[in-house]
Every structure is written in C-alpha cells, then in structure tokens.
C-alpha cells in the first residue's frame, strides 16, 4: 500500500496465477478496505478475472469502494509503456490505465 494525499491509503493486491482470479479475492480486498477505511484499491493479476468479479466490483463501487482491475493483458501493456525509449504521451497512458478517476486535467510539458 502507499499513501497519496488526495486518495488516502490505497491498497494493492497482486496475484500471479495461471487460472482466472475469482470473486473471493476481490471480496477479501474490499473487506480489508472497509476495515482500514480505504476507498481506493488496485487488484492486479497476470491472468484474467472471472465474470463475477466485474459484478462484485460494481457493487463495491456503489458502496464507495473503487477497485481498479488490471488483468494480464492490461499489465503487459503498462510494462510496454515503461520500456519505451521516449516518454509516453498522456493519451498512451490513459489508453492503458483506463482510470475510474480523472488523474490529470491536461497534459503538461515538464
């Protein structure tokens, strides 16, 4: 987990599986969020998620718990961005990240 001033404590759970990650893993993560008072989490897997995970994610969101789901395809796409020689554009990052929240209002040059 890491602390971010605008989101509070964000929990991250990573699963390296050959099989799809099921609802029980998401429920465990959401339970930890509730106990610790967190509203945002990230669930990452090297495989995929079962169909019920998206339904459970929507239920958690209705209760104020945002859980970003990152499957193996999305994870590898993020790694590909990190391996580029030139910095990725904000549009490239958003295409991979598909965040639930607005991260940046506009792309700014550093």
N, C-alpha and C positions, 0 to 999 in steps of 0.2 A: 504494500500500500504506500501511497505518497500523499503529502498534504499539498493542496492547491488552494490558495486563498479564496477563490470565488466558488469552489465546489465543496470545500471541506475535505474530509478524508475520502479518498477514492480507493476502493478495494479492487484488486486484480487477481483473477484466478486463471491459471494456465493448465490445460490438460493436453498431454501428448498421448493420443490414442489412435489406434487403427479403426476402432468402431466409433460410431456417432455418439456424441455426448447427449445424455438424456435429461429429462426434467428434474430428476433428483439432484443433479449437480447445480442447476440453476436455483432450485429451492434452498439448497444449503447456503449458497452465496447470498441470496436475498435474506435468509434468516440471520446471517451474520451482519448484514447491512442494518437490519431492524434492531438487533441487539446493540450494535455500536453507534446507531444514529446516523448512518451514512445514507445519502440519497443517490450516489453515483457509483457504478462498478463497471468492470470490463471482464468479460468471460471469453477467453481465447482457447481455441483448440487447433491441433494440427490436422484434424479430420473434419467432421461436419456436425451438425446438430440434428436431433430427431425433430419430427414435425411438431410435437407438443411443446418444444422449447419456445418457439415463437409465440404460441398462445399464452404460455406462462409469463413470458417477457411482457406481453401487452397487459396482462393482469397486474403485474408488479408496477408497470408504468402508471396505471390508473390509481395506484396507491402511493404514487410519488417516488417510486424507486426506478431510476433509469439504469438499465443494464445493456451496455453495448455488446453485441455478439460478434465475434471475429472468428470466422471459420478458416480452414487451412488455405483456401484459395485467396481470401482477403489478406491473410497473414503473409503469404508469399508475395502478393502484390506490394504490400508495405515494405517487405525486405528488398524487393526490386527497386523501389524508390530510393532506399537508403544506399544502394550500391551504385547509383548513377554518378558519373564524373561531375556533372553540373548540378547545382541545387535544383530540386523540383519546384515547379510553379505551384502556387496555392491551388489552382484548379486540379493539378495532378494529385495533390494530397487529398483534396476533398473527394475526388473520384474514388480513391481507395478507402478513405476513412469513413465516408458517409455518416458524419456525426449527427446525433439527435439534437445537439445544441449548436448555436452559432459560435464558432471559435474566433473568427476574425471578421470584421465588417468589410474590410478591403485589404487587398494585397499591398504591402508597403515595401519599398526598397530599403535595404539596410546600408 
